[in-house]
């Protein structure tokens, strides 16, 4: 006699009449747009405000950088007089390296910008001249030529090699004498290249090295005259 069968088996799944049948949508059925979602995209007012802040930061940074460069690195100067002709002409613009003499000593022949002595005609304005004699050297003039310690100074930058007139008693020399000057320590003797039209150390004496702003190294204006100095 057969008994009940033991074990497990799957029953067929019958659909529930309560669930609606799923039917594929026709191809031309309209598609509902998803609801608007705020993704955090700024509006025109916010974008304009942010642009103003960004450009303002750029301009302020540029101004600060320019001030730092002008204070510590380079500075432009305008040549107002003919005292350095023909090397520099009135109206020329030059760049001055303000770090030069932090790295090395002043050299003979350098074009330097310095604060004029208070008792000079320039009245404390910045001047540009060429370094002729260094601390401790004795400078004199003979026959239109300069002598440094008795040796002839070669000056290829001058238009006339014999154009330096003898000078009289120079103030502030360590050994004052007529027609000669021994440069004190910490000072340099400077002169303009236009010897007939330059008020320089012959008139106001040697200038302190500490009064030198920097060394002129390039002419930047006019553009056609761009040149190293």
Z-matrix of the N, CA and C atoms (Angstrom, degrees):
N
C 1 1.461
C 2 1.511 1 108.51
N 3 1.308 2 110.45 1 130.48
C 4 1.473 3 115.34 2 -178.10
C 5 1.504 4 110.78 3 -75.88
N 6 1.396 5 118.10 4 135.22
C 7 1.463 6 122.38 5 175.85
C 8 1.519 7 110.63 6 -103.58
N 9 1.322 8 117.27 7 -178.28
C 10 1.474 9 120.00 8 179.09
C 11 1.515 10 110.96 9 -65.39
N 12 1.298 11 115.95 10 145.33
C 13 1.464 12 121.97 11 -179.37
C 14 1.532 13 109.46 12 -82.11
N 15 1.268 14 113.76 13 133.75
C 16 1.465 15 119.86 14 179.20
C 17 1.536 16 109.80 15 -97.68
N 18 1.351 17 116.53 16 154.12
C 19 1.479 18 121.90 17 -179.74
C 20 1.518 19 111.51 18 122.49
N 21 1.340 20 116.32 19 -172.57
C 22 1.476 21 122.06 20 -179.46
C 23 1.506 22 108.94 21 -123.32
N 24 1.338 23 115.17 22 155.81
C 25 1.454 24 120.26 23 175.28
C 26 1.512 25 107.89 24 -158.34
N 27 1.371 26 117.52 25 154.65
C 28 1.466 27 123.55 26 -176.82
C 29 1.499 28 110.82 27 -86.88
N 30 1.340 29 113.77 28 140.31
C 31 1.445 30 119.54 29 175.56
C 32 1.513 31 109.07 30 -94.58
N 33 1.272 32 119.02 31 146.61
C 34 1.465 33 120.28 32 177.22
C 35 1.511 34 110.19 33 -64.96
N 36 1.348 35 114.51 34 140.04
C 37 1.465 36 120.38 35 -179.84
C 38 1.503 37 109.11 36 -85.24
N 39 1.268 38 113.98 37 127.76
C 40 1.471 39 119.06 38 179.28
C 41 1.502 40 109.02 39 -106.08
N 42 1.308 41 118.54 40 138.09
C 43 1.453 42 120.47 41 -178.87
C 44 1.511 43 111.57 42 -64.78
N 45 1.357 44 113.65 43 147.52
C 46 1.462 45 118.42 44 177.25
C 47 1.515 46 108.42 45 -89.21
N 48 1.312 47 114.64 46 128.30
C 49 1.465 48 118.57 47 -177.20
C 50 1.528 49 112.04 48 -72.34
N 51 1.374 50 114.58 49 -10.24
C 52 1.479 51 115.96 50 178.79
C 53 1.522 52 112.78 51 -80.69
N 54 1.354 53 120.43 52 -20.81
C 55 1.463 54 123.46 53 179.67
C 56 1.522 55 110.72 54 -86.56
N 57 1.322 56 116.70 55 131.32
C 58 1.475 57 117.46 56 -179.55
C 59 1.532 58 110.25 57 -70.58
N 60 1.269 59 117.75 58 145.07
C 61 1.473 60 120.54 59 179.52
C 62 1.528 61 110.00 60 -68.81
N 63 1.306 62 114.85 61 142.56
C 64 1.471 63 119.85 62 176.72
C 65 1.507 64 109.31 63 -92.26
N 66 1.336 65 114.67 64 127.64
C 67 1.455 66 120.70 65 -178.01
C 68 1.527 67 108.15 66 -123.59
N 69 1.301 68 120.48 67 139.97
C 70 1.472 69 122.21 68 176.99
C 71 1.521 70 111.17 69 -63.44
N 72 1.388 71 115.10 70 142.30
C 73 1.459 72 119.26 71 178.56
C 74 1.519 73 110.19 72 -75.41
N 75 1.315 74 115.84 73 144.45
C 76 1.474 75 117.85 74 175.55
C 77 1.523 76 110.58 75 -66.80
N 78 1.319 77 118.68 76 155.97
C 79 1.454 78 123.63 77 -175.19
C 80 1.517 79 112.29 78 -63.10
N 81 1.323 80 117.53 79 -31.64
C 82 1.459 81 119.93 80 -176.88
C 83 1.516 82 112.50 81 -95.06
N 84 1.316 83 117.74 82 16.19
C 85 1.457 84 119.83 83 -179.69
C 86 1.518 85 109.48 84 -74.58
N 87 1.369 86 117.73 85 138.60
C 88 1.477 87 119.67 86 179.44
C 89 1.516 88 111.24 87 -67.03
N 90 1.376 89 114.06 88 143.50
C 91 1.462 90 120.45 89 179.81
C 92 1.516 91 108.30 90 -102.66
N 93 1.293 92 116.00 91 126.15
C 94 1.453 93 120.16 92 179.18
C 95 1.535 94 110.53 93 -72.07
N 96 1.363 95 116.04 94 133.82
C 97 1.473 96 120.94 95 178.40
C 98 1.518 97 109.58 96 -73.17
N 99 1.348 98 116.37 97 142.85
C 100 1.458 99 118.58 98 178.38
C 101 1.525 100 109.69 99 -67.81
N 102 1.296 101 116.59 100 154.86
C 103 1.467 102 118.69 101 179.89
C 104 1.522 103 110.76 102 -65.28
N 105 1.405 104 116.92 103 151.12
C 106 1.472 105 121.71 104 178.93
C 107 1.520 106 110.56 105 -62.36
N 108 1.344 107 114.56 106 135.75
C 109 1.458 108 120.63 107 179.70
C 110 1.516 109 108.30 108 -123.87
N 111 1.338 110 120.06 109 130.40
C 112 1.465 111 124.54 110 178.52
C 113 1.524 112 109.20 111 -79.53
N 114 1.344 113 115.91 112 106.98
C 115 1.469 114 121.15 113 -178.90
C 116 1.526 115 112.08 114 -93.30
N 117 1.290 116 118.96 115 7.78
C 118 1.460 117 121.52 116 177.82
C 119 1.507 118 114.66 117 81.79
N 120 1.337 119 119.72 118 16.30
C 121 1.460 120 122.46 119 178.89
C 122 1.521 121 108.41 120 -74.48
N 123 1.364 122 118.46 121 123.66
C 124 1.463 123 119.97 122 -175.77
C 125 1.515 124 112.23 123 -69.00
N 126 1.299 125 114.59 124 151.47
C 127 1.443 126 120.28 125 176.60
C 128 1.510 127 111.99 126 -80.32
N 129 1.343 128 116.05 127 -177.98
C 130 1.470 129 120.23 128 -176.05
C 131 1.523 130 112.02 129 -65.08
N 132 1.339 131 117.71 130 -36.71
C 133 1.463 132 120.60 131 -179.29
C 134 1.526 133 110.57 132 -66.09
N 135 1.340 134 115.81 133 -45.42
C 136 1.457 135 120.15 134 179.35
C 137 1.524 136 110.70 135 -64.15
N 138 1.333 137 117.25 136 -41.11
C 139 1.468 138 120.80 137 179.57
C 140 1.524 139 111.21 138 -63.52
N 141 1.342 140 117.11 139 -41.55
C 142 1.463 141 120.10 140 179.05
C 143 1.525 142 110.65 141 -64.50
N 144 1.341 143 116.96 142 -42.03
C 145 1.462 144 119.99 143 179.22
C 146 1.522 145 110.89 144 -62.69
N 147 1.342 146 115.85 145 -41.36
C 148 1.457 147 119.03 146 -179.82
C 149 1.531 148 111.08 147 -67.03
N 150 1.323 149 117.86 148 -36.41
C 151 1.465 150 120.82 149 178.10
C 152 1.526 151 110.76 150 -64.37
N 153 1.353 152 115.74 151 -41.59
C 154 1.460 153 119.52 152 178.56
C 155 1.524 154 110.63 153 -61.83
N 156 1.333 155 116.97 154 -43.69
C 157 1.462 156 120.90 155 179.67
C 158 1.522 157 111.08 156 -63.49
N 159 1.341 158 116.80 157 -43.36
C 160 1.463 159 120.41 158 -178.15
C 161 1.529 160 110.88 159 -65.19
N 162 1.355 161 116.87 160 -47.17
C 163 1.463 162 119.55 161 -179.30
C 164 1.513 163 111.12 162 -67.77
N 165 1.331 164 116.79 163 -35.66
C 166 1.463 165 119.41 164 175.89
C 167 1.510 166 111.38 165 -62.22
N 168 1.331 167 117.34 166 -40.32
C 169 1.461 168 120.60 167 178.44
C 170 1.523 169 111.00 168 -64.30
N 171 1.351 170 115.88 169 -39.77
C 172 1.466 171 119.65 170 179.13
C 173 1.530 172 110.72 171 -63.73
N 174 1.332 173 117.03 172 -44.65
C 175 1.462 174 120.85 173 -178.80
C 176 1.526 175 111.46 174 -65.60
N 177 1.326 176 116.54 175 -43.45
C 178 1.469 177 119.46 176 178.49
C 179 1.517 178 110.48 177 -62.71
N 180 1.346 179 116.57 178 -43.03
C 181 1.465 180 119.73 179 177.83
C 182 1.521 181 112.09 180 -61.59
N 183 1.341 182 116.31 181 -40.33
C 184 1.467 183 119.89 182 179.26
C 185 1.527 184 111.09 183 -65.26
N 186 1.345 185 117.36 184 -40.61
C 187 1.460 186 120.77 185 178.76
C 188 1.525 187 111.59 186 -64.98
N 189 1.321 188 116.06 187 -42.88
C 190 1.465 189 119.92 188 178.67
C 191 1.522 190 110.29 189 -62.61
N 192 1.348 191 116.40 190 -43.13
C 193 1.462 192 120.24 191 178.69
C 194 1.521 193 110.97 192 -62.82
N 195 1.344 194 116.66 193 -42.10
C 196 1.467 195 119.80 194 179.45
C 197 1.528 196 111.11 195 -63.13
N 198 1.327 197 116.82 196 -40.26
C 199 1.465 198 119.64 197 178.76
C 200 1.522 199 111.67 198 -66.01
N 201 1.331 200 116.77 199 -38.94
C 202 1.459 201 119.49 200 178.27
C 203 1.525 202 111.25 201 -65.24
N 204 1.352 203 115.80 202 -43.00
C 205 1.469 204 119.94 203 178.69
C 206 1.525 205 110.33 204 -62.08
N 207 1.343 206 116.68 205 -44.57
C 208 1.466 207 120.40 206 -178.58
C 209 1.525 208 111.43 207 -66.61
N 210 1.322 209 117.45 208 -34.65
C 211 1.455 210 120.72 209 -176.61
C 212 1.521 211 112.35 210 -77.14
N 213 1.337 212 116.64 211 -39.37
C 214 1.459 213 119.12 212 -169.77
C 215 1.537 214 114.32 213 -115.36
N 216 1.324 215 119.71 214 -20.08
C 217 1.465 216 120.24 215 -172.03
C 218 1.530 217 112.63 216 -115.58
N 219 1.327 218 117.57 217 -71.70
C 220 1.457 219 121.23 218 -173.24
C 221 1.529 220 109.81 219 -130.64
N 222 1.335 221 114.65 220 152.37
C 223 1.459 222 120.20 221 175.90
C 224 1.514 223 109.01 222 -147.08
N 225 1.323 224 115.38 223 140.14
C 226 1.458 225 120.83 224 178.57
C 227 1.527 226 109.55 225 -89.53
N 228 1.341 227 115.90 226 143.06
C 229 1.455 228 121.71 227 178.53
C 230 1.527 229 109.24 228 -132.77
N 231 1.327 230 114.31 229 148.72
C 232 1.459 231 123.01 230 178.83
C 233 1.532 232 108.84 231 -103.68
N 234 1.326 233 117.32 232 135.22
C 235 1.465 234 122.21 233 179.73
C 236 1.526 235 108.43 234 -90.29
N 237 1.343 236 118.05 235 110.92
C 238 1.470 237 119.82 236 -173.80
C 239 1.522 238 114.83 237 -93.97
N 240 1.340 239 118.65 238 -10.24
C 241 1.466 240 119.89 239 -172.05
C 242 1.530 241 110.12 240 -137.62
N 243 1.348 242 116.80 241 168.01
C 244 1.469 243 120.49 242 -179.35
C 245 1.524 244 113.66 243 -89.36
N 246 1.323 245 119.14 244 16.95
C 247 1.468 246 120.52 245 -172.63
C 248 1.520 247 113.46 246 -68.72
N 249 1.349 248 118.25 247 -17.29
C 250 1.467 249 120.45 248 -179.73
C 251 1.528 250 112.56 249 -108.13
N 252 1.323 251 117.55 250 9.70
C 253 1.469 252 119.19 251 178.55
C 254 1.529 253 110.02 252 -66.97
N 255 1.338 254 118.16 253 145.26
C 256 1.469 255 127.67 254 5.40
C 257 1.533 256 113.91 255 -92.14
N 258 1.334 257 117.91 256 6.03
C 259 1.471 258 119.25 257 179.82
C 260 1.515 259 110.54 258 -65.95
N 261 1.326 260 117.24 259 -46.49
C 262 1.464 261 123.51 260 178.04
C 263 1.520 262 108.49 261 -131.50
N 264 1.339 263 115.10 262 137.97
C 265 1.453 264 121.00 263 -178.26
C 266 1.520 265 110.46 264 -107.70
N 267 1.317 266 116.12 265 157.35
C 268 1.462 267 120.55 266 176.84
C 269 1.538 268 109.49 267 -56.51
N 270 1.322 269 116.13 268 131.71
C 271 1.457 270 120.93 269 -179.02
C 272 1.512 271 113.96 270 96.65
N 273 1.327 272 118.25 271 -13.00
C 274 1.468 273 120.44 272 176.56
C 275 1.527 274 109.77 273 -65.71
N 276 1.320 275 114.93 274 154.46
C 277 1.463 276 121.15 275 173.22
C 278 1.527 277 108.68 276 -123.24
N 279 1.313 278 114.87 277 137.82
C 280 1.462 279 120.44 278 -176.22
C 281 1.520 280 110.07 279 -127.81
N 282 1.326 281 115.88 280 162.04
C 283 1.452 282 122.04 281 171.71
C 284 1.523 283 108.83 282 -109.28
N 285 1.324 284 115.05 283 137.41
C 286 1.463 285 121.71 284 -178.54
C 287 1.523 286 108.97 285 -115.06
N 288 1.325 287 115.35 286 129.71
C 289 1.467 288 121.69 287 176.45
C 290 1.527 289 108.52 288 -86.85
N 291 1.321 290 116.02 289 113.77
C 292 1.460 291 120.38 290 -175.81
C 293 1.524 292 112.89 291 -87.37
N 294 1.343 293 116.27 292 -3.75
C 295 1.463 294 120.59 293 179.41
C 296 1.520 295 113.16 294 -98.12
N 297 1.341 296 116.72 295 -11.82
C 298 1.471 297 120.04 296 -171.91
C 299 1.511 298 112.31 297 -50.83
N 300 1.338 299 116.87 298 -51.08
C 301 1.453 300 119.88 299 -172.42
C 302 1.524 301 112.97 300 -88.30
N 303 1.348 302 114.82 301 7.34
C 304 1.458 303 119.25 302 164.47
C 305 1.529 304 110.11 303 -85.56
N 306 1.347 305 115.47 304 -17.98
C 307 1.466 306 120.96 305 -175.53
C 308 1.524 307 112.40 306 -105.86
N 309 1.336 308 117.70 307 -27.70
C 310 1.468 309 119.99 308 -179.24
C 311 1.522 310 109.12 309 -153.23
N 312 1.330 311 116.31 310 169.78
C 313 1.456 312 121.47 311 -179.18
C 314 1.529 313 110.71 312 -76.09
N 315 1.321 314 114.38 313 164.17
C 316 1.465 315 120.16 314 173.70
C 317 1.525 316 108.84 315 -67.46
N 318 1.314 317 116.43 316 137.73
C 319 1.459 318 121.58 317 -179.43
C 320 1.526 319 110.87 318 -112.24
N 321 1.315 320 115.47 319 150.50
C 322 1.459 321 119.77 320 175.26
C 323 1.535 322 108.68 321 -62.90
N 324 1.328 323 115.29 322 138.38
C 325 1.463 324 120.37 323 -179.94
C 326 1.512 325 113.69 324 93.50
N 327 1.334 326 118.94 325 -13.06
C 328 1.469 327 121.05 326 178.21
C 329 1.527 328 110.29 327 -63.94
N 330 1.334 329 115.62 328 143.53
C 331 1.459 330 121.24 329 168.77
C 332 1.519 331 107.26 330 -92.25
N 333 1.319 332 116.92 331 117.28
C 334 1.460 333 120.40 332 -174.29
C 335 1.521 334 110.54 333 -120.82
N 336 1.327 335 114.41 334 143.39
C 337 1.461 336 121.55 335 170.86
C 338 1.521 337 106.96 336 -100.14
N 339 1.324 338 116.53 337 131.17
C 340 1.463 339 120.67 338 -176.70
C 341 1.521 340 109.95 339 -143.53
N 342 1.310 341 115.54 340 159.52
C 343 1.457 342 120.94 341 175.51
C 344 1.520 343 108.57 342 -78.27
N 345 1.304 344 116.53 343 124.49
C 346 1.462 345 120.23 344 -175.97
C 347 1.525 346 110.14 345 -66.57
N 348 1.321 347 116.75 346 149.35
C 349 1.464 348 120.23 347 177.77
C 350 1.527 349 111.25 348 -58.78
N 351 1.325 350 118.12 349 145.09
C 352 1.472 351 120.71 350 -177.13
C 353 1.517 352 113.58 351 -57.41
N 354 1.349 353 117.93 352 -30.94
C 355 1.459 354 120.46 353 -176.70
C 356 1.524 355 113.36 354 -91.36
N 357 1.350 356 117.56 355 7.79
C 358 1.455 357 119.95 356 179.66
C 359 1.524 358 110.31 357 -85.63
N 360 1.328 359 115.56 358 167.40
C 361 1.465 360 120.78 359 -179.97
C 362 1.523 361 110.45 360 -62.51
N 363 1.341 362 117.78 361 -32.01
C 364 1.461 363 121.44 362 -177.06
C 365 1.523 364 112.20 363 -66.61
N 366 1.329 365 117.20 364 -20.32
C 367 1.456 366 120.14 365 174.35
C 368 1.513 367 115.00 366 63.83
N 369 1.315 368 117.80 367 43.78
C 370 1.459 369 120.74 368 175.61
C 371 1.512 370 115.14 369 87.71
N 372 1.339 371 118.78 370 0.18
C 373 1.463 372 120.70 371 177.47
C 374 1.531 373 110.23 372 -74.27
N 375 1.331 374 115.47 373 162.62
C 376 1.462 375 120.38 374 176.41
C 377 1.520 376 109.76 375 -75.12
N 378 1.331 377 116.43 376 136.66
C 379 1.462 378 122.71 377 178.33
C 380 1.522 379 109.03 378 -122.12
N 381 1.326 380 116.06 379 158.80
C 382 1.464 381 120.89 380 173.17
C 383 1.527 382 108.43 381 -125.46
N 384 1.342 383 116.01 382 128.08
C 385 1.463 384 122.23 383 178.99
C 386 1.529 385 107.99 384 -145.04
N 387 1.332 386 115.03 385 174.86
C 388 1.462 387 120.83 386 179.06
C 389 1.537 388 108.89 387 -103.82
N 390 1.325 389 115.55 388 138.23
C 391 1.460 390 120.94 389 178.61
C 392 1.536 391 108.64 390 -74.50
N 393 1.337 392 115.28 391 123.80
C 394 1.468 393 121.36 392 -177.67
C 395 1.525 394 111.40 393 -105.83
N 396 1.322 395 116.89 394 -47.21
C 397 1.464 396 121.03 395 -177.25
C 398 1.523 397 109.55 396 -131.78
N 399 1.338 398 115.25 397 146.97
C 400 1.459 399 122.95 398 -175.86
C 401 1.527 400 110.27 399 -102.59
N 402 1.335 401 117.85 400 171.42
C 403 1.467 402 120.72 401 -178.00
C 404 1.538 403 112.33 402 -52.77
N 405 1.339 404 115.97 403 132.64
C 406 1.459 405 121.89 404 177.83
C 407 1.501 406 115.16 405 85.97
N 408 1.337 407 119.24 406 -8.67
C 409 1.465 408 121.38 407 -178.75
C 410 1.531 409 110.71 408 -87.18
N 411 1.328 410 114.89 409 150.81
C 412 1.466 411 121.73 410 178.89
C 413 1.528 412 108.63 411 -105.94
N 414 1.327 413 116.28 412 121.39
C 415 1.459 414 121.18 413 -177.60
C 416 1.513 415 109.40 414 -112.63
N 417 1.337 416 116.42 415 133.76
C 418 1.458 417 122.96 416 177.39
C 419 1.519 418 108.70 417 -138.57
N 420 1.318 419 116.53 418 170.82
C 421 1.460 420 122.15 419 176.66
C 422 1.516 421 108.75 420 -125.94
N 423 1.334 422 115.27 421 138.19
C 424 1.466 423 119.75 422 -178.73
C 425 1.519 424 108.60 423 -147.54
N 426 1.328 425 115.99 424 118.26
C 427 1.459 426 120.15 425 177.72
C 428 1.516 427 113.34 426 62.47
N 429 1.305 428 116.96 427 31.62
C 430 1.465 429 119.95 428 178.99
C 431 1.513 430 114.12 429 84.78
N 432 1.327 431 118.18 430 2.27
C 433 1.467 432 121.86 431 179.08
C 434 1.521 433 109.55 432 -118.87
N 435 1.335 434 116.56 433 151.96
C 436 1.454 435 121.32 434 179.10
C 437 1.522 436 110.34 435 -92.16
N 438 1.313 437 115.25 436 142.86
C 439 1.457 438 122.68 437 175.87
C 440 1.528 439 108.32 438 -119.36
N 441 1.317 440 115.84 439 134.37
C 442 1.460 441 121.76 440 176.31
C 443 1.524 442 107.27 441 -115.12
N 444 1.325 443 115.74 442 111.29
C 445 1.461 444 119.47 443 -176.69
C 446 1.505 445 112.53 444 60.06
N 447 1.319 446 117.49 445 29.30
C 448 1.457 447 122.06 446 179.92
C 449 1.514 448 114.10 447 89.81
N 450 1.331 449 118.04 448 -9.60
C 451 1.464 450 121.43 449 179.43
C 452 1.523 451 111.32 450 -97.87
N 453 1.338 452 116.85 451 142.69
C 454 1.455 453 122.01 452 -177.46
C 455 1.527 454 110.57 453 -69.15
N 456 1.330 455 116.00 454 131.05
C 457 1.461 456 121.72 455 177.33
C 458 1.525 457 108.83 456 -91.04
N 459 1.332 458 116.31 457 120.71
C 460 1.469 459 121.67 458 177.19
C 461 1.526 460 107.67 459 -83.22
N 462 1.348 461 116.40 460 126.09
C 463 1.467 462 121.29 461 -176.78
C 464 1.527 463 110.77 462 -128.08
N 465 1.329 464 117.66 463 82.26
C 466 1.474 465 120.67 464 -176.44
C 467 1.524 466 113.68 465 -67.80
N 468 1.314 467 118.58 466 -15.38
C 469 1.461 468 122.44 467 -178.26
C 470 1.520 469 112.77 468 -80.79
N 471 1.339 470 118.13 469 -10.39
C 472 1.460 471 121.10 470 -179.24
C 473 1.527 472 111.08 471 -84.35
N 474 1.340 473 117.81 472 141.00
C 475 1.470 474 119.59 473 176.80
C 476 1.521 475 111.99 474 -70.89
N 477 1.346 476 117.00 475 -29.78
C 478 1.463 477 122.11 476 178.52
C 479 1.526 478 108.28 477 -129.00
N 480 1.314 479 116.43 478 117.83
C 481 1.457 480 120.14 479 -176.36
C 482 1.520 481 113.18 480 -68.22
N 483 1.318 482 117.79 481 -23.40
C 484 1.467 483 120.84 482 -178.73
C 485 1.526 484 111.74 483 -107.60
N 486 1.322 485 117.11 484 30.25
C 487 1.459 486 120.13 485 -172.74
C 488 1.510 487 115.75 486 -97.90
N 489 1.337 488 118.57 487 9.19
C 490 1.468 489 120.39 488 -179.33
C 491 1.524 490 109.30 489 -97.05
N 492 1.312 491 116.02 490 112.36
C 493 1.466 492 120.16 491 -179.03
C 494 1.524 493 110.23 492 -73.71
N 495 1.313 494 115.34 493 153.10
C 496 1.470 495 119.58 494 176.40
C 497 1.528 496 109.07 495 -61.21
N 498 1.327 497 115.96 496 144.30
C 499 1.465 498 118.07 497 178.67
C 500 1.520 499 109.80 498 -116.20
N 501 1.333 500 113.83 499 158.62
C 502 1.456 501 119.37 500 -174.13
C 503 1.510 502 112.69 501 -88.69
N 504 1.317 503 116.34 502 -135.13
C 505 1.461 504 120.97 503 -178.60
C 506 1.524 505 109.40 504 -81.11
N 507 1.322 506 115.96 505 121.04
C 508 1.466 507 121.96 506 -177.38
C 509 1.527 508 109.20 507 -94.89
N 510 1.334 509 118.97 508 130.90
C 511 1.466 510 120.43 509 179.38
C 512 1.526 511 112.33 510 -72.13
N 513 1.317 512 115.04 511 156.52
C 514 1.472 513 123.92 512 170.89
C 515 1.525 514 114.10 513 66.71
N 516 1.329 515 118.42 514 20.59
C 517 1.462 516 120.39 515 175.33
C 518 1.533 517 108.81 516 -84.00
N 519 1.333 518 116.20 517 152.38
C 520 1.462 519 118.54 518 -179.20
C 521 1.520 520 111.79 519 -72.00
N 522 1.344 521 116.77 520 -26.09
C 523 1.466 522 121.42 521 174.69
C 524 1.526 523 107.91 522 -130.95
N 525 1.339 524 116.94 523 81.63
C 526 1.468 525 120.03 524 -176.17
C 527 1.533 526 111.58 525 -62.37
N 528 1.333 527 116.01 526 132.01
C 529 1.462 528 121.91 527 174.68
C 530 1.516 529 108.26 528 -158.61
N 531 1.281 530 116.71 529 156.80
C 532 1.452 531 121.23 530 -178.36
C 533 1.529 532 110.98 531 -67.00
N 534 1.348 533 115.79 532 125.08
C 535 1.455 534 120.70 533 175.24
C 536 1.507 535 115.28 534 79.17
N 537 1.324 536 119.01 535 9.74
C 538 1.467 537 121.04 536 -179.80
C 539 1.521 538 109.28 537 -151.18
N 540 1.331 539 115.51 538 157.75
C 541 1.461 540 120.16 539 178.59
C 542 1.521 541 109.22 540 -147.14
N 543 1.308 542 116.53 541 125.56
C 544 1.466 543 121.38 542 170.07
C 545 1.521 544 107.58 543 -95.27
N 546 1.332 545 115.73 544 120.22
C 547 1.470 546 121.29 545 -171.83
C 548 1.524 547 109.46 546 -72.89
N 549 1.331 548 118.38 547 128.37
C 550 1.468 549 120.83 548 178.68
C 551 1.530 550 111.37 549 -67.91
N 552 1.324 551 116.24 550 161.48
C 553 1.461 552 120.88 551 174.57
C 554 1.526 553 110.08 552 -60.31
N 555 1.317 554 115.37 553 142.61
C 556 1.458 555 120.07 554 178.97
C 557 1.509 556 114.47 555 75.53
N 558 1.348 557 117.58 556 12.95
C 559 1.463 558 122.49 557 -179.43
C 560 1.527 559 110.01 558 -130.27
N 561 1.331 560 115.79 559 163.70
C 562 1.469 561 121.98 560 172.70
C 563 1.529 562 108.26 561 -135.74
N 564 1.326 563 115.21 562 153.19
C 565 1.459 564 122.33 563 178.28
C 566 1.520 565 107.22 564 -98.79
N 567 1.338 566 117.77 565 122.24
C 568 1.465 567 121.60 566 -174.69
C 569 1.521 568 109.87 567 -120.89
N 570 1.351 569 115.30 568 149.25
C 571 1.458 570 121.18 569 178.39
C 572 1.518 571 108.89 570 -145.10
N 573 1.347 572 115.80 571 154.42
C 574 1.456 573 120.99 572 173.66
C 575 1.518 574 110.75 573 -82.96
N 576 1.333 575 116.81 574 153.63
C 577 1.463 576 120.08 575 179.14
C 578 1.533 577 111.42 576 -72.00
N 579 1.326 578 116.88 577 -24.96
C 580 1.457 579 121.18 578 175.75
C 581 1.528 580 107.38 579 -89.18
N 582 1.319 581 116.33 580 78.21
C 583 1.458 582 121.95 581 -168.04
C 584 1.534 583 113.03 582 -58.90
N 585 1.323 584 117.96 583 -28.86
C 586 1.462 585 120.38 584 -178.62
C 587 1.523 586 112.41 585 -81.23
N 588 1.331 587 116.98 586 -9.51
C 589 1.472 588 119.55 587 -176.12
C 590 1.530 589 109.75 588 -141.80
N 591 1.315 590 116.30 589 55.02
C 592 1.462 591 120.15 590 -179.49
C 593 1.519 592 109.98 591 -146.98
N 594 1.328 593 115.63 592 124.92
C 595 1.464 594 120.18 593 171.92
C 596 1.520 595 106.91 594 -93.44
N 597 1.314 596 116.19 595 116.07
C 598 1.457 597 120.78 596 -171.60
C 599 1.520 598 109.85 597 -142.29
N 600 1.331 599 117.46 598 -150.97
C 601 1.470 600 120.19 599 -176.25
C 602 1.520 601 113.16 600 -62.64
N 603 1.311 602 118.63 601 -17.91
C 604 1.458 603 120.69 602 176.22
C 605 1.532 604 110.82 603 -64.54
N 606 1.350 605 115.18 604 -25.12
C 607 1.460 606 120.47 605 -175.92
C 608 1.534 607 112.25 606 -106.52
N 609 1.366 608 117.06 607 -41.64
C 610 1.468 609 118.21 608 -177.38
C 611 1.522 610 113.47 609 -110.05
N 612 1.339 611 117.09 610 3.73
C 613 1.455 612 120.45 611 175.34
C 614 1.524 613 113.95 612 86.35
N 615 1.329 614 116.95 613 174.81
C 616 1.466 615 121.15 614 177.82
C 617 1.527 616 110.61 615 -60.13
N 618 1.343 617 116.15 616 151.06
C 619 1.468 618 120.96 617 -177.61
C 620 1.533 619 109.30 618 -108.11
N 621 1.327 620 117.50 619 144.76
C 622 1.466 621 120.09 620 178.29
C 623 1.530 622 111.42 621 -65.53
N 624 1.315 623 115.16 622 139.48
C 625 1.466 624 119.36 623 177.32
C 626 1.519 625 110.68 624 -60.25
N 627 1.326 626 117.01 625 -33.82
C 628 1.463 627 120.46 626 -178.66
C 629 1.521 628 112.66 627 -67.94
N 630 1.343 629 117.50 628 -14.90
C 631 1.465 630 120.21 629 178.08
C 632 1.532 631 111.84 630 -86.44
N 633 1.337 632 117.60 631 -5.54
C 634 1.466 633 120.91 632 -179.00
C 635 1.526 634 109.78 633 -75.77
N 636 1.331 635 115.97 634 125.72
C 637 1.465 636 121.97 635 178.57
C 638 1.521 637 110.63 636 -76.61
N 639 1.326 638 116.65 637 -41.10
C 640 1.461 639 120.35 638 -179.44
C 641 1.513 640 111.40 639 172.50
N 642 1.325 641 115.32 640 -176.76
C 643 1.471 642 121.92 641 -177.62
C 644 1.527 643 109.69 642 -105.26
N 645 1.319 644 116.34 643 126.67
C 646 1.465 645 120.99 644 175.00
C 647 1.522 646 108.92 645 -71.84
N 648 1.346 647 116.52 646 127.03
C 649 1.465 648 118.24 647 -175.40
C 650 1.526 649 114.10 648 -126.41
N 651 1.328 650 118.82 649 -12.12
C 652 1.464 651 119.03 650 178.91
C 653 1.526 652 109.20 651 -155.74
N 654 1.342 653 114.73 652 143.53
C 655 1.468 654 121.10 653 171.92
C 656 1.524 655 106.65 654 -95.93
N 657 1.325 656 116.78 655 127.48
C 658 1.467 657 121.04 656 -176.46
C 659 1.521 658 112.59 657 -110.10
N 660 1.333 659 118.04 658 -11.02
C 661 1.466 660 120.74 659 179.80
C 662 1.528 661 108.95 660 -147.56
N 663 1.317 662 116.97 661 138.52
C 664 1.468 663 128.74 662 0.50
C 665 1.521 664 112.90 663 -70.61
N 666 1.335 665 115.76 664 159.51
C 667 1.467 666 120.07 665 -172.80
C 668 1.518 667 112.11 666 -59.68
N 669 1.319 668 116.71 667 -36.97
C 670 1.456 669 119.54 668 -178.57
C 671 1.514 670 113.20 669 -69.16
N 672 1.342 671 116.61 670 -14.44
C 673 1.472 672 120.73 671 -178.42
C 674 1.525 673 111.73 672 -108.39
N 675 1.331 674 117.77 673 18.79
C 676 1.464 675 121.32 674 178.57
C 677 1.523 676 109.54 675 -56.32
N 678 1.344 677 115.37 676 124.76
C 679 1.460 678 117.77 677 -173.52
C 680 1.524 679 109.83 678 -163.80
N 681 1.328 680 115.18 679 150.89
C 682 1.465 681 120.15 680 172.35
C 683 1.509 682 109.96 681 -75.75
N 684 1.327 683 115.84 682 151.43
C 685 1.462 684 120.77 683 -179.61
C 686 1.519 685 110.53 684 -111.71
